């Protein structure tokens, strides 16, 4: 009895599936909302904001070699278990350079305007040759 009633009501009720235009409007409204824009901007900027204070080259605007770059940039994540351990793995410098320039998974890309090619090569060689740091208790 209940099933028959439900069927009859469903057959009588007009079905209005959402149109593509309506869905496009709703999606564009969502993407144009200020809250979504603020959240997206914050998420994209966060890695650079976190590193900005400590990641600058020394006062003369020049990085002081691979160890200096690693300490001021890479170590903030890779020494604090945010990113994977990269020292002590004998990763090829070419691989490190490609990952740094293009990013990979959660790691952002670092363009040449942030770290020049020479300094990137130095830090890649430093990472490649440096033994793993001692495990922290």
C-alpha positions, 0 to 999 in steps of 0.5 A: 500500500505504501509502496503504491502510494510512493510510486503514484506520487513519484509518477505525478511529481514533475522531475526537474533535473538541474540544467548545465547552465544552472550548475555552471552558475552555481559553480561560478558563484561558489568559485567567485565567493570571497571566502573561497578566494581567501582560502585558496590564496592562503593555501597557495601562499602558505609555503612561501610565507612560512619560508620567507622570513628565514629563506632569504639569502644573506644580506648581500643577496647571495646564497653562501653555498649548498649547506646555507641553502639547505639550512635556510630552506630545505631543512625547515621541512626535511629536518622536521619530518614534514617532508621526507628525509633527503640527506643520506640517500645519495639522490642524484643532483639532477633529480633533486634539481628537477624536483626543486624546480617543478615541485612534487606532491606536497613540495612546492616548486622553487623558481629561479627568482627564489634560488638561482641555478648555481645555488640550486646546483650547490644545494643538490650536490650538498644533499647528494653527498651529506649523510643522514642526520642522526635520528631525534628521540 
